[in-house]
Amino acid sequence: MVLLPFMVMAKFYRGSITLTDDKTIKGYISEPIGNDSKLKFRYSEDGKTEKIEIEEVKSFEFYDDNNNQKVYHTMLLSNPKFLRPSKFKISKKKYWVKLIKEGKINLYEVYTVVQSGRNINYIYNYYITQENDTYGRFLFSPMSDVFNRIKYKYAGLDYYLKLYYETKCPEFVKSVKYEILEKYGIGRIVDLYEANCDN
């Protein structure tokens, strides 16, 4: 039997969880896959592992081995329909979404593992939210490319920026360049929005 790397050993980090009733729990957290239904948690580092349903969690945070803070929220996600990229379907279940950067818009990363028969797909998608949004809006999904062409790292980004913001804030759309994101990181999208848009 072959075990997948993420299934071999769950690592726990000291952190805190905020439940939907705003109660806070402190202890040790195992970083979840985006489409996991439960969060693994321990009150002590070597304690018994408990599982908290995603519907009971508002957010959680912890520091990883490199002392980088990671913040996750739970959220419904809006994804484009198959062969109809301008039409969306909102998920019925919540996902664990990692906050990349927050501001006037918030940028999130969602890592999911999908198994179909013997095939296992590892998928990264990026989403944005604005004030009063009740779900994450699909922004782009990196694609593999044997030639390492930069545009594939941001597949769909141009399309969805134009769809969401071409009328509302065209200067923002023009300002997002792949080379800038490569130099400063994808969180730069939030900075460029704030520099070019009123709200």
Backbone as a ProteinNet text record, in pm:
[ID]
protein_1_A
[PRIMARY]
MVLLPFMVMAKFYRGSITLTDDKTIKGYISEPIGNDSKLKFRYSEDGKTEKIEIEEVKSFEFYDDNNNQKVYHTMLLSNPKFLRPSKFKISKKKYWVKLIKEGKINLYEVYTVVQSGRNINYIYNYYITQENDTYGRFLFSPMSDVFNRIKYKYAGLDYYLKLYYETKCPEFVKSVKYEILEKYGIGRIVDLYEANCDN
[TERTIARY]
84.7	0	87.9	60.3	138.7	61.4	126.8	63.7	104.9	10.7	41.6	116.8	205	285.1	203.9	88.8	12.3	-65.4	-65	-138.1	-45.7	85.3	179.4	180.6	200.2	212.3	155.9	54.1	-3	82.9	126.3	207.8	119.8	144	61.7	143	78.9	142.1	59.9	128.6	58.6	-20.7	-147.3	-229.8	-361.5	-452.2	-583.5	-692.7	-807.9	-924.2	-1036.8	-1100.9	-1220.2	-1341.3	-1432	-1551.8	-1657.8	-1763	-1868.1	-1943.4	-1937.5	-2000	-1901.9	-1786.5	-1679.8	-1600.6	-1625.4	-1542.2	-1406	-1298.6	-1162.8	-1104.2	-1042.1	-975.9	-827.2	-741.5	-597.7	-541.1	-443.8	-384.2	-294.6	-306.9	-222	-308.9	-274.4	-357.7	-279.7	-344.1	-287.2	-343.3	-253.7	-297	-379.4	-501.3	-588.8	-571.2	-618.5	-638.5	-768.3	-776.4	-890.5	-1026	-1034.7	-1163.8	-1183	-1098	-1123.6	-1252.1	-1322.9	-1447.4	-1425.9	-1307.9	-1282.1	-1141.2	-1123.6	-994.4	-940.4	-817.8	-756.2	-693.5	-719.5	-680.3	-643.4	-545.8	-508.4	-496.1	-538.1	-523.1	-378.4	-304.3	-162.1	-88.2	42.2	117.8	110.9	112.9	108	-26.4	-126.4	-257.7	-338.6	-457.6	-549.3	-595.4	-596.7	-641.6	-793.4	-846.9	-990.7	-1017.2	-1139.4	-1175.5	-1294.2	-1277.9	-1382.2	-1440.6	-1571.9	-1639.3	-1616.1	-1598.7	-1571.1	-1683.4	-1805.9	-1919.2	-1915.6	-1834.4	-1823.5	-1712.4	-1632.9	-1514.1	-1531.8	-1493.8	-1491.6	-1353.1	-1248.7	-1112	-1014.3	-890	-784	-651.5	-552.7	-420.5	-313.1	-192.5	-79.3	49	162.8	293.3	360.1	414.1	475.7	620.4	692.9	830.4	925.2	891.5	974.2	925.7	835.9	779.5	696.9	640.6	549.3	407	334.2	195.5	107.3	22	-75.7	-215.1	-300.6	-437.5	-532.9	-626.2	-728.5	-867.1	-953.2	-1094.9	-1173.2	-1298	-1386.6	-1481.2	-1505.5	-1576.8	-1641.6	-1755.7	-1813.7	-1735.6	-1728.9	-1651.4	-1736.6	-1709.4	-1777.3	-1681.2	-1718.2	-1631.3	-1701.4	-1624.6	-1685.8	-1742.8	-1852.2	-1913.8	-1834.8	-1841.8	-1768.7	-1813.8	-1717.4	-1738.9	-1817.7	-1843	-1912.5	-1838.5	-1720.3	-1632.9	-1687.4	-1788.7	-1845.4	-1965.1	-2001	-2111.3	-2054.3	-2114.6	-2055.9	-2154.9	-2098.3	-2175.8	-2114.6	-2196.4	-2148.4	-2155.8	-2047.7	-2042.6	-2145.6	-2190.8	-2286	-2214.7	-2087.7	-2010.2	-1896	-1846.8	-1737.3	-1602.4	-1503.1	-1365.8	-1274.5	-1158.1	-1053	-975	-974.4	-907.1	-796.4	-676.3	-561.9	-552.5	-548.3	-537.6	-396.9	-388.4	-260.7	-234.2	-334.3	-321.6	-460.1	-476.7	-606	-593.3	-703	-707.9	-847.9	-859.3	-990.3	-1049	-961.1	-999.3	-910.1	-956.2	-877.4	-845.3	-723.4	-678.9	-655.1	-709.9	-700.4	-646	-583.5	-537	-608.6	-650.6	-717.1	-647.1	-598.2	-528.7	-619.3	-654.5	-742.3	-678.6	-720	-677.2	-803.1	-807.7	-925.3	-883	-947.1	-915	-1027.8	-990.7	-1086.5	-1030.7	-1085.8	-1031.1	-889.5	-795.5	-655.9	-582.6	-648.5	-584.4	-606.9	-501	-509	-461.5	-544.2	-511.5	-489.9	-381.6	-348.5	-377.2	-466.5	-515.4	-498.2	-438.7	-432.7	-523.4	-612.9	-696.1	-683.9	-705.3	-700.1	-834.3	-874.1	-1004.6	-988.1	-1084.2	-1086.8	-1222.4	-1222.9	-1347.5	-1337.9	-1453.3	-1464.1	-1563.5	-1575.2	-1666.5	-1807.1	-1867.3	-2003.8	-2013.8	-1904.1	-1909.7	-1932.9	-2017.1	-2044.5	-1976.7	-1899.1	-1827.6	-1704.6	-1608.2	-1489	-1515.3	-1467.8	-1485.5	-1360.9	-1380.2	-1268	-1187.8	-1053.6	-967.5	-875.1	-799.3	-716.8	-668.7	-618.3	-568.8	-441.1	-326.2	-200.8	-209.5	-148.6	-144.4	0	21.4	156.2	194.7	322.2	369.6	515.1	542.8	677.5	781	734.8	827.3	840.5	770.8	779.8	743.9	643.9	601	521	551.8	498.3	345.8	287.6	143.4	65	123.8	52.9	45.2	133.7	129.7	8.2	-49.1	-162.1	-278	-298.1	-399.7	-538.2	-598.5	-732.3	-735.3	-622.1	-620.8	-668.6	-616.2	-656.8	-807.6	-859.1	-1001.2	-1089.3	-1057.4	-1145.7	-1125.9	-1007.1	-989.7	-1074.7	-1074	-1156.1	-1304.4	-1342.4	-1483.7	-1534.4	-1453.9	-1497.1	-1475.6	-1366.5	-1324.3	-1303.9	-1323.6	-1295.6	-1381.5	-1505.1	-1593.2	-1571.2	-1559.3	-1549.1	-1415.5	-1306.1	-1172.7	-1074.1	-1082.7	-999.9	-849.6	-810.2	-668.2	-606.5	-685.6	-639.3	-611.4	-702.8	-686.8	-558.5	-534.8	-416.1	-286.8	-295.6	-174.9	-122.5	-206.2	-165	-87.3	44.2	133	197.8	213.3	273.5	412.7	490	626.6	627.5	529.5	519.5	487.4	397.6	360.5	477.4	556.5	673.9	775.8	788.3	887.5	842.4	715.3	667.5	575.3	531.5	438.5	295.5	207.9	69.8	-8.5	40.5	-24.9	-23.4	62.6	70.6	-61.4	-143	-274.9	-355	-348.9	-421.6	-366	-233.6	-171.2	-212.1	-213.7	-247.8	-393.8	-480.4	-620.2	-632.1	-565.1	-575.7	-515.2	-413.8	-349.6	-432.6	-523	-594.8	-745.9	-801.7	-948.5	-992.1	-1104.4	-1156.4	-1217.2	-1282.2	-1344.8	-1348.6
-120.3	0	124.8	217.3	340	453.4	521.9	634.2	763.8	853.3	983.8	1065.4	1157	1233.6	1305.8	1363.1	1440.2	1350.9	1219.6	1128.6	1057.6	1070.1	993	1036.8	1165.5	1213.9	1355.5	1372.6	1505.2	1579.5	1699.7	1780.8	1884.8	1908.4	2001.7	2124.5	2241.5	2368.2	2440.7	2510.4	2587.5	2699.5	2711.7	2816	2832.3	2903.2	2927.4	2917.6	2875	2856.7	2946.2	3017.8	3095.1	3022.3	2985	2912.9	3010.1	2956	3041.4	3118.3	3071	3145.3	3243.1	3264.9	3355.7	3306.1	3185	3125.4	3091.7	3112.2	3084.3	2964	2875.9	2757.9	2767.5	2745.6	2746.7	2606.9	2572.9	2440.5	2416.4	2298.8	2260	2217.3	2269.3	2254.3	2186.1	2095.2	2034.4	2106.5	2156.7	2234	2145.1	2187	2102.2	2123.6	2028.3	2046.7	2126.4	2207.5	2297	2230.8	2107	2039.3	1936.1	1940.1	1857	1902.9	1810.4	1847.1	1876.6	1837.7	1855.8	1909.9	1975.4	2029.1	1945.7	1895.7	1817	1910.6	1880.6	1972.2	1893.9	1944.9	1887.9	1999.7	1972.3	2072.1	2080.3	1971	1969.1	1903.9	1927.8	1883.5	1732.6	1657.4	1511.3	1454.8	1542.2	1500.3	1425.5	1391.1	1319.5	1410.8	1356.5	1433.8	1437.2	1557.6	1576.4	1634	1621.6	1672.8	1767.3	1887.6	1989.3	2008.3	1999.3	2014.6	2155.3	2164.8	2293.5	2394	2346.5	2436.2	2501.2	2447	2502.9	2606	2622	2706.7	2831.8	2946.3	3071.3	3094	3073.7	3094.1	3027.1	3013.9	2969.9	3024.7	3027.2	3076.7	3003.9	2997.6	2935.4	2985.6	2956.1	2987.8	2857.4	2854.2	2731.9	2719.1	2621.6	2595.4	2711.1	2794.1	2909.7	3037.4	3021.6	3133.8	3227.7	3174.6	3251.7	3229.3	3336.6	3324	3278.4	3182.7	3138.2	3157.4	3219.9	3247.7	3183.5	3105.8	3041.8	3088.5	3107	3131.4	3014.3	3002.2	2906.6	2985.1	2933.2	3015.4	2930.8	2976.6	2923.1	2979.8	2905.7	2949.2	2951.4	3049	3061.9	3021.9	2921	2871.3	2878.2	2901.6	2907.4	2772.6	2779.6	2657.3	2602.9	2473.3	2406.9	2460.6	2505.9	2561.4	2692.3	2748.4	2877.7	2962.5	3013	3078	3205	3266.6	3388.8	3359.9	3232.4	3191.4	3113	3128.9	3072.5	2988.5	2896.8	2815.3	2828	2863.2	2879.6	2745	2708.1	2579.7	2571.4	2452	2430.9	2405.7	2370.6	2345.7	2445.8	2465.7	2557.9	2490.3	2572.5	2528.2	2601.7	2540.5	2608.6	2694.8	2826.6	2916.6	2991.9	2988.5	3054.5	3199.1	3290.5	3432.8	3464.5	3521.5	3565	3710.5	3796	3937.2	3997.2	4088.2	4154.1	4303.4	4364.9	4508.8	4545.4	4635.5	4667	4544.9	4462.8	4328.8	4231.2	4109.9	4006.5	3896.4	3846.6	3742.1	3613.7	3502.8	3373.6	3267.5	3167.4	3049.6	2927	2840.1	2716.4	2599.5	2507.8	2388.7	2268.3	2199.6	2083.9	1961.5	1845.7	1718.1	1643.7	1607.9	1541.4	1407.5	1300.1	1167.3	1116.2	1070.7	1013.7	880	772.1	640.6	629.6	600.5	591.8	724.7	821.8	951.4	1044.9	1112.9	1210.6	1344.3	1446.8	1579.8	1676.2	1751.9	1852.2	1988.3	2063.5	2185.3	2306.2	2412.4	2541.6	2638.6	2703.3	2808	2932.5	3047.6	3174.1	3245.8	3309.6	3374.5	3512.4	3598.8	3729.6	3752.4	3839.7	3887.3	4037.2	4101.8	4242.6	4255.7	4376.2	4401.4	4350.8	4283	4228.8	4103.1	4056.4	3929.1	3814.6	3722.4	3606.2	3480.2	3493.7	3380.1	3432.9	3343.9	3380.2	3374.1	3475	3480.8	3424.9	3330.3	3268.9	3375.2	3365.5	3462.5	3396.6	3294.3	3223	3091.9	3006.5	2875.5	2845.7	2835.3	2806.6	2673.9	2671.3	2549.7	2505.3	2375.9	2325.3	2352.6	2378.1	2408.5	2363.1	2268.5	2210.6	2314	2423.3	2527.2	2640.2	2627.8	2726.4	2867.8	2878.3	3009.7	3079.3	3205	3278.3	3289.7	3300.3	3321	3203.5	3084.5	2968.1	2968.6	3044.5	3056	3136.8	3214.1	3301.6	3277.5	3151.2	3116.2	3165	3246.1	3297.9	3431.9	3478.2	3602.4	3721.9	3739.2	3852.4	3851.6	3735.1	3722.6	3765.7	3714.7	3742.7	3882.3	3938.1	4077.9	4168.7	4142.5	4222.6	4201.5	4078.1	4048.4	4123.3	4126.1	4187.6	4339.1	4387.8	4525.5	4615.7	4567	4650.6	4776.9	4766	4883.1	4962.4	4894.1	4958.4	5027.5	4964.9	5018.8	4972.2	5027.5	4980.4	4998.7	5101.8	5124.5	5010.4	4954.4	4839.3	4721.4	4694.3	4583	4600.1	4723.1	4750.4	4735.7	4762.6	4766	4628.6	4524.7	4390.3	4323.7	4314.2	4252.6	4129.2	4026.3	3902.2	3926.6	4013.8	4039.6	4101.6	4185	4247.1	4141.8	4051.1	3945.6	3850.9	3825.9	3741.3	3806	3936.5	4008.5	4026.7	4061	4098.1	3995.2	3895.2	3796.9	3831.7	3732.2	3754.8	3847.2	3866.8	3962.1	4103.7	4127.4	4259.9	4298.2	4201.3	4230	4319.4	4292.2	4373.4	4515.5	4529.8	4662.3	4742.5	4678.5	4747.3	4790.9	4709.7	4749.6	4875	4875.1	4989.8	5115.6	5100.1	5214.7	5276.2	5195.7	5240.9	5256.4	5200.5	5198.3	5269.4	5338.5	5415.2	5325.1	5215.5	5127.1	4984.6
0	0	0	-90.6	-101.8	-36	56.6	123.8	56.6	38.2	-17	87.1	44.1	139.2	244.3	204.1	300	396.4	369.6	456.4	555.8	533.7	612.3	758.1	782.9	919.1	928.1	1008.1	1028.1	1128.4	1090.3	1179.4	1246.7	1374.9	1450.8	1490.9	1479.3	1512.4	1619.4	1707.5	1810.3	1744.3	1781	1721.1	1794.1	1731.5	1792.3	1686.7	1732.1	1645	1694.5	1603.6	1636	1580.3	1668.8	1626.7	1577.8	1518.6	1463.7	1570.9	1697.4	1806.4	1871.4	1805	1847.4	1968.4	2012.3	2116.1	2056.9	2135.3	2088.8	2161.3	2086.1	2141.5	2107.6	2205	2181.2	2199.7	2116.7	2124.6	2006.4	1944.3	1831.9	1714.4	1596.1	1477.7	1366.4	1295.7	1176.8	1054.5	969.6	852.8	758.6	725.1	643.2	494	415.7	272.6	256.6	149.5	132.8	136.4	85.7	80.7	191.5	295.9	413.8	482.6	541	609.8	757.6	810.1	952.4	975	1088.4	1128.7	1244.2	1229.8	1336.4	1439.1	1567.4	1674.4	1800	1872.5	2001.6	2104.1	2226.9	2332.4	2379.9	2369.7	2402.4	2286.2	2277	2160.5	2138.8	2246.2	2236.7	2280.1	2286.7	2334.7	2230.8	2269	2180.7	2067.7	1946.2	1830.3	1823.8	1818.2	1801.3	1663	1617	1485.6	1498.8	1443	1449.3	1310.2	1299.3	1170.7	1115.6	985	922.6	947.4	957.5	980.1	1118.6	1207.7	1342.3	1354	1247.3	1253.2	1167.5	1223.6	1148	1088.3	1168.8	1122.1	1217.9	1175.3	1266	1217.3	1305.5	1268.8	1347.9	1289.6	1356.4	1290.6	1352.7	1295.4	1253.7	1130.9	1080.7	1129	1075.5	1119.6	1090.7	993.4	958.7	1026	1125	1200.4	1112.9	1005.4	921.5	969.2	988.8	1032.3	916	942	844.1	902.7	825	867.1	767.8	818.8	736	777.4	679.2	702.6	643.1	681.1	614	524.9	405.4	308.6	199.5	151.6	29.7	-88.4	-198.2	-313.5	-439.5	-524.2	-652.9	-763.5	-841.1	-947.8	-1083.2	-1189.7	-1323.1	-1364.5	-1438	-1487.9	-1606.3	-1624.9	-1732.6	-1868.3	-1948.4	-2082.4	-2082.2	-1963.2	-1953.1	-1850	-1885.5	-1787.3	-1723.9	-1784.1	-1726.3	-1634.9	-1623.7	-1535.8	-1417.9	-1301.7	-1180.7	-1101.5	-1027.3	-935.2	-796.5	-699.6	-562.1	-491.4	-426.9	-358	-246.5	-219.8	-110.6	21.3	13.4	134.2	144.9	266.2	290.3	265.8	239.4	220.8	319.7	344.3	419.8	321	340.4	246.9	320.4	264.9	329	282.9	379.2	348.3	298.6	178.5	123.7	160.7	140.6	178.7	188.2	285.9	301	282.7	243.5	220.8	175.9	77.8	21.9	-48.4	-103.3	-145.5	-70	-51.6	14.4	-86	-79.8	-171.6	-93.3	-144	-76.3	-170.5	-110.1	-182.9	-128.5	-218.6	-178.6	-245.5	-164.2	-213.5	-189.4	-295.3	-283	-347.4	-299	-355.2	-398.5	-525.3	-580.4	-639.3	-594.3	-644.3	-732.4	-851.4	-945.7	-993.3	-939.3	-969.9	-916	-1003.6	-963.1	-976.9	-1035.5	-1058.6	-941	-900.2	-793	-847.1	-836.1	-886.4	-770.1	-778.2	-677.7	-740.2	-681.7	-745.7	-653.7	-709.1	-640.5	-714.3	-643.1	-699.8	-613.1	-675	-601.3	-613.8	-504.2	-494.2	-430.9	-458.9	-395.7	-330.7	-231.4	-172.2	-154.8	-152.8	-118.5	-3.9	45.9	157.4	122.3	216.2	205	119	61.1	-11.7	87.1	49	134.3	81.1	-26.1	-83	-156.9	-179.2	-253.9	-403.5	-476	-620.6	-690.4	-778.4	-850	-923.6	-912.5	-980.2	-1081.8	-1041.4	-1138.3	-1080.1	-1170.8	-1131.1	-1208.3	-1141.7	-1211.7	-1287.2	-1405.4	-1485.9	-1502.9	-1511.5	-1536.3	-1681.1	-1701.4	-1835.4	-1847.3	-1935.8	-1947.1	-1990.6	-2052	-2097	-1995.3	-1882.1	-1773.7	-1820.1	-1906.7	-1953.4	-1844.5	-1822.8	-1709	-1712.3	-1831.1	-1839.1	-1780.6	-1782.5	-1730.7	-1578.5	-1515.4	-1369.5	-1324.2	-1417.2	-1383.3	-1479.8	-1514.8	-1614.3	-1571.4	-1654.9	-1629.4	-1559.3	-1507.4	-1429.2	-1510.2	-1631.1	-1714.8	-1738.7	-1770.5	-1803.6	-1686.5	-1567	-1453.9	-1395.8	-1406	-1366.1	-1454.5	-1583.7	-1675.6	-1648.2	-1622.4	-1596.9	-1473.5	-1367.8	-1242.5	-1239.2	-1303.4	-1275.1	-1396.1	-1518.5	-1635.4	-1636.9	-1593.7	-1588.7	-1460.6	-1350.8	-1220.1	-1198	-1239.6	-1212.2	-1319.3	-1439.9	-1551.2	-1527.7	-1453.3	-1428	-1347	-1259.1	-1181.5	-1273.2	-1364.5	-1457.6	-1539.3	-1586.4	-1667.5	-1586.6	-1457.4	-1374	-1334.9	-1344.9	-1302.7	-1416	-1397.7	-1496.5	-1435.3	-1515.2	-1467.1	-1407.4	-1473.3	-1427.5	-1287.9	-1259.6	-1126.9	-1021.9	-1055.3	-960.5	-936.9	-1040.2	-1024.7	-931	-938.8	-858.5	-714.5	-694	-561	-496.4	-571.1	-517.8	-553.6	-546.7	-591.3	-499.2	-376.9	-287.5	-342.2	-440.8	-503.5	-568.2	-602.8	-660.7	-567.4	-437.7	-339.5	-336.5	-339.3	-338.7	-462.1	-577.1	-701	-701.4	-641.7	-630.6	-545.6	-432.3	-341.2	-401.7	-487.2	-547.9	-662.1	-718	-837.5	-821.5	-713.9	-700.9	-572.9	-581.2	-466.1	-360	-401.6	-302.1	-357.2
[MASK]
+++++++++++++++++++++++++++++++++++++++++++++++++++++++++++++++++++++++++++++++++++++++++++++++++++++++++++++++++++++++++++++++++++++++++++++++++++++++++++++++++++++++++++++++++++++++++++++++++++++++

